[in-house]
Amino acid sequence: MLGLRLFAAGRARDEGEKPFWISYSDLMSALMVLFLVVMSVSLLTITQELLERQKVLEAQKQELEDAKKQIDALKARRKARADAIGEVLDRLEAAARTDAYRGRVSVSRDRLIVDFGEAARFGSGDHRLSREGAILLRGYVQELLAAVDAGSGRAVDAGSGRQWFRRVIVEGFTDRVGSYLYNLDLSMKRAQSVVCALMSGGNGEAPLSGEQQRRVRELFVVGGFSFNSARASKEESRRVELRLDFYAAEDDDSDRVAEAVLAMPPVETGKCQLN
């Protein structure tokens, strides 16, 4: 009987301990599965973040490449502009060195100014251009128009002055005698007198050709500066200058197209309104 009790007690202990060990192994398996799930989710998250970062880096790399292309294109445009302007100025300087204009016409490369010296001086309070000055201006403006159109056959290309040249600003100046508004009006009339001289002959001198007059109407504008840019002497202050205006390399080509659309339609030259 004692042996039976011991056997029964031992069997009862074994049967009671078995569920505990089975539950522990199940718990370990569950923990292992949970660990694998957590690791998988973590790896998936890390992989997704790396992919997103790679996409961001690729986008930034593309932006840098696009920016570099834009910078290179702008540098190329600036070089083309500088070369075209240099060619125009070279031609203008070459014309100024000829016998007809030597010592009478000067070209400032820094200021993009054409100065006619004594030929474009005015008397005190006067806006009438001298006959000598009118002849000189008409002759040299023909050289200017030729310099702008040279090298491209009037076709627009990246290396031509025609592609970059915008306009000629005829600037009138006065001395400091008189009021500001009086001199403002006088400086405008002096600039207008230059354009009148270009558009008409007079004193037996032939005017510009019809095509040249059309180009003057397209390209030339006038401006008055009163005595804001007076020089050391009164005589030197009473003058007109031609300022060359070029498009900037940063200008949008669409702006040029818009200006071309708004360009002056064909009109008659008419008569000078200055007294």
VENRAKA-V289057 format. One record per residue. OMEGA is omega in whole degrees, -180 to 180 (none if undefined). D_LAST is the distance of its C-alpha to the last C-alpha in Angstrom with 2 decimals. Layout:
BEGIN
<<OMEGA;D_LAST> <OMEGA;D_LAST>>
END
This chain:
BEGIN
<<180;151.61> <178;149.96> <179;148.62> <-180;147.22> <180;145.47> <180;143.95> <180;142.74> <180;141.31> <179;139.63> <-180;138.13> <180;136.88> <179;135.43> <-180;133.50> <-180;132.13> <179;131.04> <-179;129.41> <-178;127.48> <179;126.15> <-180;123.52> <-180;122.09> <177;121.55> <180;120.14> <-180;117.61> <178;116.55> <176;115.86> <179;113.90> <179;111.87> <178;111.16> <179;110.12> <178;107.86> <179;106.31> <177;105.83> <179;104.13> <179;101.94> <179;101.07> <179;100.13> <180;97.97> <179;96.23> <180;95.71> <179;94.39> <179;91.95> <179;90.87> <179;90.39> <179;88.46> <180;86.21> <179;85.64> <179;84.98> <178;82.44> <178;80.69> <178;80.58> <179;79.12> <178;76.44> <178;75.63> <177;75.51> <179;73.07> <179;70.88> <178;71.06> <178;70.20> <177;67.22> <178;66.04> <178;66.58> <177;64.50> <178;61.72> <179;61.81> <178;61.73> <179;58.77> <179;56.95> <178;57.75> <179;56.39> <179;53.15> <179;52.89> <179;53.66> <179;51.09> <177;48.44> <179;49.42> <179;49.13> <179;45.66> <178;44.58> <179;46.00> <179;44.35> <-179;40.98> <179;41.48> <-179;42.58> <179;39.63> <178;37.10> <179;39.05> <178;38.88> <-179;35.11> <177;34.76> <180;37.36> <179;35.41> <178;32.16> <178;34.11> <178;35.82> <-180;32.55> <180;31.32> <179;34.57> <-176;34.07> <-176;33.39> <-172;29.76> <-177;28.92> <-180;31.85> <-178;30.94> <-180;27.21> <176;27.26> <-179;29.53> <177;30.67> <-179;32.13> <-179;34.87> <-176;35.55> <-177;32.05> <-177;30.91> <170;27.82> <-177;26.25> <-178;24.94> <174;23.16> <-176;24.08> <-178;22.50> <-179;20.38> <175;18.31> <-179;18.09> <174;15.14> <-179;15.30> <180;16.05> <-175;13.29> <178;10.75> <-178;9.30> <180;8.82> <-180;11.99> <179;14.35> <179;15.75> <180;19.04> <180;17.81> <179;16.19> <-180;19.52> <-179;21.55> <-179;19.95> <180;20.34> <-175;23.89> <178;24.97> <174;23.63> <176;25.95> <-180;28.72> <180;27.87> <179;28.12> <179;31.32> <180;32.75> <-175;32.28> <-174;33.99> <172;36.62> <-178;40.28> <-179;40.37> <-178;39.37> <176;36.75> <-178;39.74> <174;39.79> <-170;42.66> <-176;43.58> <-175;42.99> <174;39.64> <180;36.23> <-177;34.99> <-175;37.34> <-176;36.13> <-177;32.45> <-177;30.30> <173;26.63> <179;24.13> <177;22.22> <-174;19.08> <178;19.37> <-178;16.93> <179;18.62> <171;18.31> <-175;20.91> <178;22.82> <-179;21.24> <-177;20.01> <-179;20.85> <-177;21.11> <177;18.68> <-179;16.01> <175;16.54> <177;16.82> <-180;13.30> <180;12.20> <177;14.56> <-180;13.35> <177;9.75> <177;11.66> <179;13.86> <-179;11.33> <177;9.91> <180;13.61> <177;14.16> <179;11.36> <179;13.18> <-174;16.40> <180;15.70> <179;14.57> <179;16.11> <179;14.62> <177;16.52> <-179;19.66> <180;19.67> <176;20.87> <174;19.24> <177;21.54> <180;24.33> <179;24.33> <179;26.63> <177;24.65> <177;21.46> <179;23.73> <176;24.99> <178;21.57> <-179;20.92> <-167;24.37> <-171;24.39> <172;21.02> <-177;19.80> <178;17.40> <178;18.51> <-175;17.62> <-180;20.52> <179;19.35> <-178;21.99> <-180;24.82> <180;25.36> <178;24.87> <-173;26.86> <-179;29.22> <179;26.80> <-178;23.33> <180;22.20> <-180;23.62> <-177;22.08> <-170;18.44> <167;18.61> <177;18.27> <174;21.43> <178;22.63> <-180;25.38> <-177;27.92> <-179;29.40> <173;32.85> <176;35.17> <179;38.06> <-179;41.62> <-178;42.56> <178;39.96> <179;41.65> <179;41.10> <177;40.83> <179;37.59> <178;36.12> <179;37.44> <178;35.84> <179;32.43> <179;32.95> <-179;33.82> <-178;30.66> <-177;28.51> <176;25.47> <179;26.83> <179;25.73> <176;22.35> <180;20.00> <180;17.16> <-179;14.65> <178;11.11> <-177;8.35> <179;6.46> <178;3.81> <none;0.00>>
END
